[in-house]
Amino acid sequence: MLFALFMCWTVWVALARIQTHYTSPRFFIAALLCVTAVVVLCNRSKRFGRMKILGRRLGKISPERLYVFSAVILLALQIFLLLKLKYRPNHDSMYVDIAAKNFARDGNFENITMGLKAKKRFYFSRFPNNWAWLLILSGIHRVDYLLTGKVHDQVTPAISVLSIQLSLLLTFLTARHMTANKNYRRMAAQLPLLVPAFYLYAPIYYTDTVSMPFAALSMYAFVRFIKAERKRQKVIFGIVCFISVGLGYVIKGNLCILAVAFALYMMFEKGILKGVATGVVLALAIVLFSKATTAAGLAAGITTRELYEAKRLPPHHWVMMSLVDDGRFNYDEYRLTLKYDDYESKKKADMKRIKEDMDNYTPRTFVEHLRLKSSVTWSEGHYYALHHIKNSENKRLARFLKGDTAKRVFDVAQAVLLLTMLLSFVGGVFSKYPDKVFLLRMSVFGLAVFLLIWETRSRYLVNFLPFMVLISADGIRRTEMFFRMAARKFARKK
């Protein structure tokens, strides 16, 4: 019930923000309801089932073939954007890309900041959360350089496309083990085509997309773990889950939410002891991979121990930023933390500012702050991609994607995704026992709560999109079942 109520509020504030983009909110609401109804009902329509794809009726195509068909369409659109947009990275993704290419040419991190502005010379000392991706990308570029004698710009976008495609494959495989319902698997195969972020993020290579397959693999491995009957399978999938959660966390920190979700699921299903044990094991994975990444980064020479201790930002910094305005990045708060020369001073200053900000809120203004923060996080159908592509060489295509028409398409797609997800959350209230989709709902619920506490941006949702697709498919399936039962009752009364 808590999950459903919270998701109702989240979807409501997101839709309220989206409808302000339209001169006629009533038209938006009518269009949204029509599109949602089509998405929900077309899978049960006889005419829709008789539609032919490659000579076969859609209703008779197996979910596996439908997934392949959808993946090929998605890949074609991704490649089109990748080739035509000619994306150029900016901000964090650019800094990591430049540093990785410097390593590829030199074989060391001595000239790591060559090509960056002078004020960014301490970037990697301040943000060790990017070390894991930097080490991985540096290794890939180094291999490319040793094999070909040059660093190719096409390597990194290819990684992004591969990450998204691999994530969706793992998502479909997870759907196969969620339920035997073929319509659910069909929807899991088709829905990614309706999510613009899977296209828009194809050229954008950063932790949002690179961490996505680790999130999807963690979920797939855990679902297989809880379903496995043989001890050997449990061990294998348990190890895979341990590694993917740990490695995924050091690439993108919000994957720690999965450890909590998995532990709570085990607590509900298997009891408190097994839930606690699951949480402890996954927490150990996070700690081990975090320590290993820090040690590897210092050993490789990304920065020195002294600079690391003096310059790195404490976690409190992102909590502090989350309390200002709409909770997104705030340059003034960022400069406040940088004024101090050591880690402990930064932490104390940030904690002091957090206390001051909280004291300045009344209960009403704090709720309004959370409403605004949630709305800017969940209302963007492009998931911050339009900010990333602003430096693309193809200005004409970039302007089209940032134009009002494209934005409205993204808005409607996001609204439909949120509404169908909400159907799953509400439907879950009436389930007697927690099903496997409950695990997905807990993960997305955890992310929503996390982003109310942490500094937020809509791109922080990107690596959880596979889970949102599966929840949406469940919402559609539940609605189909509801209409089917209602039709039967109506027929009996006649």
Steps between C-alpha positions, in 0.01 A plus 500: 500500500786739588666437163175567313421822690852634455498413129159666459648820643814472284304446179254774588766770551685386186187516285408837653836638385476341155155645429634853561703460178174506303285802415195274536539266802164338420628398158811350663291301748268374225795403276674330793196292593446399136862392451502311830176323408645398163819367661303305762228360277673438166675190630159337552343628179416234241571742218835586654574130531424455129750768400788349306868550559730332252213279383394382845204603709616702798287298740675180390857632512690363796622754757859405412455587130314816590791601723747446213282705266473784754874488576586532130270805459646656812856432384431658159369818665793506743753469218319772304526742793857397571611567141286804425515692829882485528484538876779676684522440877478786750566551869566178697481263204748722312747510789503121533527455123798736469681341795443147366637598159805659663564171678455304176778697330744517794428178689484689832298767680779760533339727243145416600374860492670601174234668285283599799456856624732605783213515751429129431850376589370357829183352349595135557620572853162654580284237330635148568153370408617522137814292551347165414367621165828683434703183561270290279490754217877558522560127461270481196663799331848365580424167332359686199814716482739205526314306231445781249750770591232763565205576728167475323213726605249236382596255776320676784161550325515132403538416870188704577292325232630161612417583864139590416449197275652264757282653772184443296601140425545438874169678563320267262669196653391622843142533371510136392567399860252742652194322368391244242253752355593550133321833473719635780812390314367648176447835669848481657638448148304787341491772766866611461403631156272753675773631735691787331795474738606168342554691173620833633768350724650288220773757416547610863767300676511550874421315821124529448505256208815305591353402838168392346610143407634449852163602646318269257746214563464539877123469472519206259753314716298558818175381339680188378653456846163501679350265238790254490435160652850356467773611734748543214269743320444697818876535551562608139224759488582618852860569396387677182263718704775575755742613227248697294364691801851583623640596160184683400510703823852635441391609150171656617430535870120473481534122447537470877119518498491151349681357802227640727219382269642147477544480877143620566359254247681211669375625835138494380534167320749297704508665840702761688822297530531433127411861425771628732750249359423617145545862601831430675641306202405770249626776730828309514510498118453878495773557759748262334457648152515854640826430682643319198412790266660755735815288534521441124449869425773609740736227380442599137581863581162663435588722795717488811386389843553854631287664231236230534465565874502878459287554191231228492146609574314336791163327439338777706571737211231341279249494786571869562445583132173308500350743753537808280237610247388201289777269629714498187864606469559838663822682417497718814474194725777335299728801552421501872642149541808579288600787731633254758839331465445160661235230510397547864455875459287444191285248686447730799411796277253291300337359812466852640334621178265198500388588853450865404295408194281258696443761772383747236229262373154479651310171454295660219797650313699179534217297348481755218878462450463123474210541256707727276801271522300190412326673211825613329647153546215293357344731242781513241435245227844562351671429837741795468627374161419832332754669725765245399452548126529879499861485369422254220641585158165451324333815633193456282417157641582617853261796459227266375541269801491800733199652324146518636361220280767248603470602866125439492557151362749435780253638756215276386729195491614572856145558620382170348792317662420653840127426475550137401753464782243643738252233387751239617557671836126529563439144380770374735296622798240231424752215470485254786872423490801699377579391145827550314375830357482615864880484490503742205253732670713513812805590290328790323334611825844498663642709215219754535563534875877517446463787253294695753798486735784529246580766240277413206477503124276305269802321351545321833196292399657372178670187634172397668299530177507121439317452830251772413428324169428172680276674754314672216451164325358362824262795526373432149463128577304571817269740316435239231412247769267751666313569175479127426349427843262795469385377158433153639293637789305718263435202270374291794254769602359499147 
